[in-house]
Amino acid sequence: MRRIVGIHEKLPIIETIPLSLQHLTAMFGATILVPFLLGVNPAIALLMNGIGTIVYTLVTKGGIPAYLGSSFAFIAPTTLIISKYGGFSHAQSGFIFFGLFFVIVSFIIKYAGIKWIDIVMPPAVMGAVVAVIGLELAPVAASQAGLVGDPNSKVIAVALFTLAIGVFGSVLFRKFLQIIPILIAVIAGCIFASFMGQFDVKPIIAAPWFELPKFTAPVLDFNAIAIIAPACLVVLAEHIGHLIVTGNITETDLIKDPGLHRSLLGDGISNILSGFAGSPPNTTYGENIGVMAITRVYSVWVIRGAAVFAIIFSCIGKVAAAIKCIPTPVMGGITILLYGVIAASGIRMLVEQKVDFSKNYNMVLAAVTFVIGVSGAKITINTVELKGMALAAVVGIILSIIFYILSKLKIMNEEYTIKTEENN
């Protein structure tokens, strides 16, 4: 049986380095895409992701192996703020508010407990939402791999080669290689891509060796805060979902120990710092959860190593450029595997929580959540667009609360059946 590396376990430095680089590689493409879309220097995002992750692991007492990367949930509202309210610096006040929101919620949970989570997001909803996290990203992976749209044989070949290395490496590699199949697949994919003319090294050559990230001071703007605020609830649901998935993968109850309140507090503080520095907001990353699920290496020291590398690379232009130059087909091939693992983790949650689908309310909750999440449905409320996992989570929460109220009123058909049987 493959060895499991526990959350608090330290590995030799010669093993920690490639494992940390594997995590950095997994999150890099997505985390720098957000600042690119917003017109922000990616180096500042990489720097604050690293600092934020270290702060997070310290606040959670090294008990949660989670990496904080740039959040996609704020792209739409931030774009609106940039176009109408004076630029990215105005949006930063909204990011600071987001961090404060998480800090406030963390204290509420600390003193009010977490039993309400089972009411607003029971296992039937949570498992479905987690599965949707991976499933809604599947089209992105397929697109990067060239498997949708106009076919390109070279792109598809690179993607499938990378995927094959990741898949067969996960089940065939032994000893230390067994825990770095993702990193090996990415390296092998890049080498193969160079032979296929898909790897451009010119940006690496042109990049400077040293380049400090650019900091931007925030501008207080209550309009920006109002636009950002609704998205905070979406990321809260995402955060809880990721924490539960990580707990299921590591076979620990992270919601209770070190606690959801500590997790939210660490995330909130990191986002306050990011807001003041000029970086997009952070969130826990599904890509890194996928890496842990495949490798079964849960060490928080490996996560901290990835954060340290992120900080260093944010100041070394050529290294950052090299990672940025990883061909899209390579990332497409490997994310097919990673996103699939996340989706499978949601199914695993439904099984392990022993969700009884013979009960109509569980069946309805999971069914509606799944379809809303993967159908492409979306709702726009003022400036906030809800779709995919976010919309699925909101719909699931609303239905769960309604069903809880109906259950308390004892008018659910299951309740009626039980009472009828008892009377007979």
C-alpha positions as CSV (number, residue, x, y, z in Angstrom):
1,M,0.0,0.0,0.0
2,R,1.2,3.5,-0.8
3,R,2.5,5.4,2.2
4,I,0.5,8.3,3.5
5,V,2.4,11.4,4.6
6,G,0.5,13.0,7.4
7,I,-0.4,16.7,7.8
8,H,2.2,17.4,10.4
9,E,4.9,15.1,9.0
10,K,8.2,16.6,7.8
11,L,10.0,15.0,4.9
12,P,13.7,15.3,4.0
13,I,14.5,18.5,2.1
14,I,15.5,16.6,-1.0
15,E,11.9,15.2,-1.1
16,T,10.1,18.4,0.0
17,I,11.5,20.5,-2.8
18,P,10.0,18.6,-5.8
19,L,6.8,18.0,-3.9
20,S,6.5,21.8,-3.2
21,L,7.3,22.6,-6.8
22,Q,4.6,20.1,-7.9
23,H,2.0,22.1,-5.8
24,L,3.3,25.4,-7.2
25,T,3.1,24.1,-10.8
26,A,-0.5,22.9,-10.2
27,M,-1.8,26.3,-9.0
28,F,0.4,28.6,-11.1
29,G,-1.6,28.8,-14.3
30,A,-4.9,29.6,-12.6
31,T,-3.5,31.9,-10.0
32,I,-1.7,34.2,-12.5
33,L,-4.6,34.1,-15.0
34,V,-6.7,36.2,-12.6
35,P,-4.3,39.2,-12.4
36,F,-3.8,39.0,-16.2
37,L,-7.5,39.3,-16.8
38,L,-7.7,42.2,-14.4
39,G,-4.6,44.0,-15.9
40,V,-2.6,43.5,-12.7
41,N,1.1,42.5,-12.5
42,P,1.0,38.7,-11.8
43,A,4.1,38.9,-9.7
44,I,2.2,40.7,-6.9
45,A,-0.4,38.0,-6.9
46,L,2.2,35.3,-6.7
47,L,3.9,37.1,-3.8
48,M,0.8,37.6,-1.8
49,N,-0.4,34.1,-2.5
50,G,2.8,32.8,-0.9
51,I,2.7,35.2,2.0
52,G,-1.1,34.6,2.5
53,T,-0.5,30.8,2.5
54,I,2.2,31.0,5.2
55,V,-0.1,33.3,7.3
56,Y,-2.9,30.8,6.8
57,T,-0.9,27.8,7.9
58,L,0.3,29.8,11.0
59,V,-3.2,30.8,12.0
60,T,-4.4,27.2,11.6
61,K,-1.5,26.0,13.7
62,G,-0.1,23.9,10.8
63,G,-3.2,21.8,10.8
64,I,-4.7,22.4,7.4
65,P,-2.6,21.7,4.2
66,A,-4.3,24.3,1.9
67,Y,-2.7,26.6,-0.6
68,L,-4.3,30.1,-1.2
69,G,-4.4,31.1,-4.9
70,S,-6.1,34.0,-6.8
71,S,-9.9,33.7,-6.6
72,F,-12.0,33.6,-9.8
73,A,-15.2,34.6,-8.0
74,F,-14.3,38.3,-8.0
75,I,-13.4,38.7,-11.7
76,A,-16.8,40.0,-12.8
77,P,-17.4,42.6,-10.0
78,T,-13.8,43.7,-10.2
79,T,-14.0,44.3,-13.9
80,L,-17.1,46.4,-13.4
81,I,-15.3,48.5,-10.7
82,I,-12.3,49.0,-12.9
83,S,-14.5,50.2,-15.8
84,K,-16.8,52.5,-13.8
85,Y,-15.3,53.5,-10.5
86,G,-11.7,54.5,-11.1
87,G,-9.6,51.4,-11.4
88,F,-8.2,48.4,-9.6
89,S,-7.1,50.5,-6.5
90,H,-10.8,51.2,-5.8
91,A,-11.6,47.4,-6.0
92,Q,-8.9,46.8,-3.3
93,S,-11.2,48.4,-0.7
94,G,-13.7,45.7,-1.6
95,F,-11.0,43.0,-1.2
96,I,-10.2,44.3,2.3
97,F,-13.9,44.2,3.1
98,F,-13.9,40.6,2.0
99,G,-11.1,39.7,4.3
100,L,-12.8,41.5,7.2
101,F,-16.0,39.6,6.4
102,F,-14.2,36.3,6.8
103,V,-12.7,37.4,10.0
104,I,-16.1,38.4,11.4
105,V,-17.7,35.1,10.3
106,S,-14.8,33.2,11.9
107,F,-15.6,34.8,15.3
108,I,-19.3,34.1,14.9
109,I,-18.5,30.4,14.2
110,K,-16.1,30.3,17.1
111,Y,-18.7,31.3,19.6
112,A,-21.9,30.0,17.9
113,G,-20.6,26.6,16.8
114,I,-20.8,24.8,13.5
115,K,-24.0,22.8,13.9
116,W,-25.7,25.2,11.5
117,I,-23.5,23.9,8.7
118,D,-25.4,20.7,8.6
119,I,-28.6,22.7,8.3
120,V,-27.6,25.0,5.5
121,M,-25.3,22.6,3.7
122,P,-26.2,18.9,4.6
123,P,-24.0,16.1,3.1
124,A,-26.3,15.7,0.1
125,V,-25.7,19.3,-0.9
126,M,-22.1,19.5,0.1
127,G,-21.1,16.3,-1.8
128,A,-22.9,17.6,-4.9
129,V,-21.3,21.0,-4.6
130,V,-17.8,19.5,-4.2
131,A,-18.4,17.3,-7.3
132,V,-19.5,20.3,-9.2
133,I,-16.3,22.2,-8.4
134,G,-14.4,19.6,-10.5
135,L,-17.1,19.1,-13.1
136,E,-17.6,22.7,-14.0
137,L,-13.9,23.0,-14.6
138,A,-13.9,20.0,-16.9
139,P,-14.7,22.0,-20.0
140,V,-11.8,24.3,-19.3
141,A,-9.4,21.4,-19.1
142,A,-10.9,19.8,-22.3
143,S,-10.5,23.2,-24.1
144,Q,-6.9,23.6,-23.0
145,A,-6.2,20.0,-24.2
146,G,-7.7,20.8,-27.6
147,L,-10.4,18.3,-27.3
148,V,-13.2,20.8,-28.1
149,G,-13.5,23.2,-31.0
150,D,-11.3,23.0,-34.0
151,P,-9.0,20.0,-33.6
152,N,-5.2,20.4,-33.6
153,S,-3.3,17.2,-33.7
154,K,-0.2,18.6,-32.1
155,V,-2.1,20.2,-29.2
156,I,-4.1,17.0,-28.6
157,A,-1.0,14.9,-28.8
158,V,0.8,17.0,-26.2
159,A,-2.2,17.0,-23.9
160,L,-2.9,13.2,-24.1
161,F,0.8,12.5,-23.7
162,T,0.9,14.6,-20.5
163,L,-2.4,13.0,-19.2
164,A,-1.0,9.5,-19.9
165,I,2.1,10.1,-17.9
166,G,0.0,11.5,-15.0
167,V,-2.5,8.6,-15.1
168,F,-0.1,5.7,-15.5
169,G,2.5,7.3,-13.3
170,S,-0.1,7.5,-10.5
171,V,-0.6,3.7,-10.6
172,L,2.8,2.5,-11.8
173,F,5.5,4.7,-10.2
174,R,7.1,3.4,-7.1
175,K,8.9,4.8,-4.1
176,F,9.5,8.6,-4.3
177,L,8.4,8.8,-7.9
178,Q,5.0,7.6,-6.7
179,I,4.3,10.9,-4.9
180,I,5.4,13.3,-7.7
181,P,3.5,12.0,-10.7
182,I,2.0,15.4,-11.5
183,L,5.4,17.1,-11.5
184,I,6.9,14.4,-13.7
185,A,3.9,14.6,-16.1
186,V,4.3,18.3,-16.5
187,I,8.1,18.1,-17.1
188,A,7.6,15.2,-19.5
189,G,4.8,17.1,-21.2
190,C,7.0,20.2,-21.7
191,I,9.8,18.1,-23.2
192,F,7.4,16.5,-25.6
193,A,5.8,19.9,-26.4
194,S,9.2,21.3,-27.3
195,F,9.6,18.5,-29.9
196,M,6.1,19.3,-31.2
197,G,6.9,23.0,-31.5
198,Q,4.5,23.9,-28.7
199,F,7.0,25.3,-26.2
200,D,8.1,28.9,-26.8
201,V,11.3,29.8,-24.7
202,K,11.6,33.4,-26.1
203,P,9.7,34.9,-23.1
204,I,12.1,33.1,-20.7
205,I,15.2,34.5,-22.5
206,A,13.7,38.0,-22.6
207,A,12.7,38.1,-19.0
208,P,14.9,39.9,-16.4
209,W,16.6,37.9,-13.7
210,F,15.3,40.0,-10.9
211,E,12.0,42.0,-10.9
212,L,10.3,43.2,-7.7
213,P,6.5,43.1,-7.6
214,K,4.7,46.4,-7.9
215,F,2.6,47.4,-4.9
216,T,-0.6,49.5,-5.2
217,A,-2.3,51.4,-2.3
218,P,-6.0,50.9,-1.9
219,V,-8.6,53.7,-2.4
220,L,-11.6,53.7,-0.1
221,D,-14.7,53.3,-2.2
222,F,-18.1,52.3,-0.7
223,N,-19.5,51.6,-4.2
224,A,-16.7,49.1,-4.8
225,I,-17.4,47.5,-1.4
226,A,-21.1,47.2,-2.2
227,I,-20.3,45.5,-5.6
228,I,-17.8,43.1,-4.0
229,A,-20.0,42.1,-1.0
230,P,-22.4,39.6,-2.6
231,A,-19.5,37.5,-4.0
232,C,-18.2,37.1,-0.4
233,L,-21.1,34.6,0.3
234,V,-20.1,32.6,-2.7
235,V,-16.5,32.3,-1.7
236,L,-17.6,31.4,1.9
237,A,-19.5,28.4,0.5
238,E,-16.5,27.5,-1.7
239,H,-14.2,27.7,1.3
240,I,-16.3,25.4,3.4
241,G,-16.6,23.0,0.5
242,H,-12.8,22.9,0.0
243,L,-12.2,22.4,3.7
244,I,-14.5,19.5,3.9
245,V,-13.0,17.9,0.8
246,T,-9.5,18.3,2.2
247,G,-10.8,16.7,5.5
248,N,-12.2,13.8,3.6
249,I,-9.0,13.3,1.6
250,T,-6.8,13.5,4.7
251,E,-9.3,11.5,6.8
252,T,-9.5,14.2,9.5
253,D,-12.3,16.5,10.7
254,L,-10.7,19.8,9.8
255,I,-14.0,21.6,10.5
256,K,-13.6,20.8,14.2
257,D,-9.8,20.7,14.5
258,P,-8.1,23.1,14.0
259,G,-11.6,24.4,13.2
260,L,-13.5,26.2,10.5
261,H,-13.1,29.4,12.5
262,R,-9.3,29.3,12.3
263,S,-9.5,28.5,8.6
264,L,-11.7,31.5,7.8
265,L,-9.6,33.7,10.1
266,G,-6.4,32.8,8.3
267,D,-8.0,33.3,4.9
268,G,-9.5,36.6,6.0
269,I,-6.2,38.0,7.3
270,S,-4.4,36.9,4.1
271,N,-7.0,38.8,2.0
272,I,-6.7,41.9,4.1
273,L,-3.0,41.9,3.4
274,S,-3.6,41.2,-0.3
275,G,-6.1,44.1,-0.5
276,F,-3.6,46.6,1.0
277,A,-0.7,45.3,-1.3
278,G,-2.6,45.5,-4.6
279,S,-3.2,41.8,-5.2
280,P,-6.5,40.0,-6.2
281,P,-8.2,38.1,-3.4
282,N,-7.1,34.7,-2.4
283,T,-9.0,31.4,-1.9
284,T,-8.2,27.8,-1.2
285,Y,-7.3,26.0,-4.4
286,G,-8.9,22.9,-5.8
287,E,-5.9,22.1,-8.0
288,N,-3.8,21.6,-4.9
289,I,-6.5,19.5,-3.3
290,G,-6.3,17.3,-6.4
291,V,-2.5,16.9,-6.0
292,M,-2.9,15.8,-2.4
293,A,-5.6,13.3,-3.4
294,I,-3.4,11.7,-6.0
295,T,-0.1,11.7,-4.1
296,R,-1.5,11.1,-0.6
297,V,1.1,13.6,0.7
298,Y,-0.7,15.9,3.1
299,S,2.2,17.6,4.8
300,V,1.7,21.2,5.6
301,W,5.4,21.6,5.3
302,V,5.2,20.8,1.6
303,I,2.5,23.5,1.2
304,R,4.7,26.0,3.1
305,G,7.6,25.1,0.7
306,A,5.4,25.9,-2.3
307,A,4.5,29.2,-0.6
308,V,8.2,30.0,-0.1
309,F,9.0,29.2,-3.8
310,A,6.1,31.4,-4.8
311,I,7.6,34.3,-2.9
312,I,11.0,33.7,-4.3
313,F,9.8,33.2,-7.9
314,S,7.7,36.4,-7.7
315,C,11.0,38.3,-7.6
316,I,12.9,36.2,-10.2
317,G,11.7,37.1,-13.6
318,K,13.2,34.2,-15.6
319,V,11.9,31.5,-13.2
320,A,8.4,33.0,-13.2
321,A,8.5,33.3,-16.9
322,A,9.5,29.6,-17.3
323,I,6.6,28.5,-15.2
324,K,4.3,30.9,-17.1
325,C,5.5,29.4,-20.4
326,I,4.3,25.9,-19.5
327,P,2.3,25.1,-22.7
328,T,-1.5,25.2,-22.4
329,P,-1.9,21.7,-23.8
330,V,0.3,20.4,-21.0
331,M,-1.8,22.1,-18.3
332,G,-4.9,20.9,-20.1
333,G,-3.7,17.3,-20.0
334,I,-2.9,17.3,-16.3
335,T,-5.9,19.3,-15.2
336,I,-8.2,16.7,-16.8
337,L,-6.8,14.4,-14.1
338,L,-6.8,16.9,-11.3
339,Y,-10.3,18.2,-11.9
340,G,-11.6,14.7,-12.2
341,V,-10.1,13.8,-8.8
342,I,-11.9,16.8,-7.2
343,A,-15.3,15.6,-8.7
344,A,-14.6,12.1,-7.5
345,S,-13.9,13.5,-4.0
346,G,-17.5,14.9,-4.0
347,I,-18.9,11.4,-4.9
348,R,-16.7,9.9,-2.2
349,M,-18.2,12.3,0.3
350,L,-21.7,11.2,-0.5
351,V,-20.7,7.6,0.0
352,E,-18.7,8.1,3.2
353,Q,-21.5,10.3,4.7
354,K,-23.9,7.5,3.9
355,V,-26.4,9.8,2.3
356,D,-29.7,7.9,2.1
357,F,-31.0,8.6,-1.4
358,S,-34.2,6.6,-0.7
359,K,-35.3,9.8,1.1
360,N,-36.8,12.2,-1.4
361,Y,-35.3,15.3,0.2
362,N,-31.7,13.9,-0.2
363,M,-32.5,12.9,-3.8
364,V,-33.9,16.3,-4.6
365,L,-31.1,18.3,-3.0
366,A,-28.4,16.4,-4.8
367,A,-30.2,16.3,-8.1
368,V,-31.0,20.0,-8.3
369,T,-27.5,21.0,-7.0
370,F,-25.8,18.8,-9.7
371,V,-27.9,20.0,-12.6
372,I,-27.7,23.7,-11.6
373,G,-24.0,23.4,-11.2
374,V,-23.1,21.8,-14.5
375,S,-25.9,23.0,-16.8
376,G,-24.4,26.5,-17.4
377,A,-27.3,28.2,-15.7
378,K,-26.6,31.6,-14.4
379,I,-28.4,34.4,-12.6
380,T,-27.3,38.1,-12.5
381,I,-28.1,40.1,-9.4
382,N,-27.2,43.7,-9.9
383,T,-23.5,43.4,-10.7
384,V,-22.9,39.9,-9.4
385,E,-23.2,36.9,-11.7
386,L,-23.9,33.6,-10.0
387,K,-23.2,30.4,-12.0
388,G,-21.7,27.0,-11.8
389,M,-20.6,25.9,-8.3
390,A,-21.6,29.3,-6.8
391,L,-25.1,29.2,-8.1
392,A,-25.4,25.5,-7.2
393,A,-24.3,26.2,-3.6
394,V,-26.7,29.1,-3.2
395,V,-29.7,27.0,-4.5
396,G,-28.6,24.1,-2.4
397,I,-28.5,26.2,0.7
398,I,-31.9,27.8,0.1
399,L,-33.5,24.4,-0.5
400,S,-31.8,22.9,2.6
401,I,-33.1,25.7,4.8
402,I,-36.6,25.4,3.4
403,F,-36.6,21.6,3.9
404,Y,-35.3,22.1,7.5
405,I,-38.2,24.4,8.3
406,L,-40.7,22.0,6.7
407,S,-39.2,19.2,8.7
408,K,-39.6,21.2,11.9
409,L,-43.2,21.8,11.0
410,K,-43.5,18.0,10.5
411,I,-45.2,18.3,7.1
412,M,-42.5,16.5,5.1
413,N,-43.9,13.4,3.4
414,E,-41.3,11.2,5.2
415,E,-42.6,12.6,8.5
416,Y,-46.2,11.9,7.5
417,T,-45.3,8.3,6.5
418,I,-43.6,7.7,9.8
419,K,-46.5,9.1,11.8
420,T,-49.0,7.1,9.8
421,E,-47.1,3.9,10.4
422,E,-46.9,4.6,14.1
423,N,-50.7,5.3,14.3
424,N,-51.4,2.0,12.5
